[in-house]
Amino acid sequence: RTMKRVIVDYKKLNKDILNLLVEKFPDGYSDRDIIYFKNHHNDSIEAVEVKTEDTIYLVKISERLAGVMQDYDDNTSDTDVPVAVTNEQVAEDADLDD
């Protein structure tokens, strides 16, 4: 069985993915956690990886990601946290990498 790979921008994170990020990187991520690859536009992408049972999420790193993770960890009811996005929306909006 192959796992689905989804690239997600921090702006499109849902609470489930944010929970996975905060659980995997409770003190934030470091350089050794970062995955480097090129997307289909040949742009260099830096991401951190979190997995569910059937999906590998590659969350694109930006200066804002650490702040979003920290805010979410500090206050899970923070109104700045994006509302949940369905998997269909994520798949539609994300660059898919087979």
N, C-alpha and C positions, 0 to 999 in steps of 0.2 A: 504494500500500500504506500503510495507516495503522499507526502505531506504537501499541502498547498503553501506556497510562499507568497507573502503579501508585503509590499513596501508601503509604509504608512508615514505620512508627514505628521509632525507633532500637533498641528492644528486640527487633525482629523482623529486624534486619539479618543477612544471611548473609555468609560470607567473600567471595563474589564482589562483592557490593555494597560491602562495606567496602573491598575492593581498589580498586574504581572511585573511591570517595570519596577515598581516600588518594592515588591517582594524580592525580586532577583537582585536589585541594586539598592538596598536600604540606605547605604551611605553614598549613593551616587555611583556612576560608572567611571572607570578609569581608562587610560589609553589602551590597556590590554583587552578591554571588553569590546573595543570598537572593531567593526568589520568594514573593510574598504572594498568597493566594487564599482563597476561602471554600469550605468543603466542603458536602456536601448537607444538613448540619445548620445551615448558615449560620454556622459557627464560623470565625474567622479562623485561617488556617494559614500558618506560615512554613516553607519547605522549601528544600533545595538539590537541584539536578537533576544526575543522572548518566544516561548512555544506554548501552544495549547495541545490537546490531544491530536488534532488534525491539521494545525496550521502553524507555520513559522512566520512570525511577524518581524520584519526588519524595520525598526523605527528610526527614521532619518534623524540624525543629530543636527541640532541647531543651537545657537546660544540660548534660546528660550526653553529647550527641552528640560534642562536641569531645573530651571525655575518652575516650570509646570509640574514636574515631579515633586519638587520640594513643597510647593503650595498644596498639592493634592495630599501629600503625606501629612502635612501640618493640620489640614482642615478638610476632611473629605466632603464636607458639604459646601465648600467654597463655590460661589456662583461663577467664578472664572473658569471652572472646569467644564470642558465641552460636554454637551449632552450626548447620550449614547448614540453611536452610529451603528447601523446594522451591518452585518457582514457583506450583504449585497452592495450597500453603499460604499464600503471600504474597497471591495473588489472593483466596483465601477470607477472609483476615483483614483485608485492606486496604480502604480506601474506593476504589472505582474511579471514575475521572473520564474520561468519554468526551470 
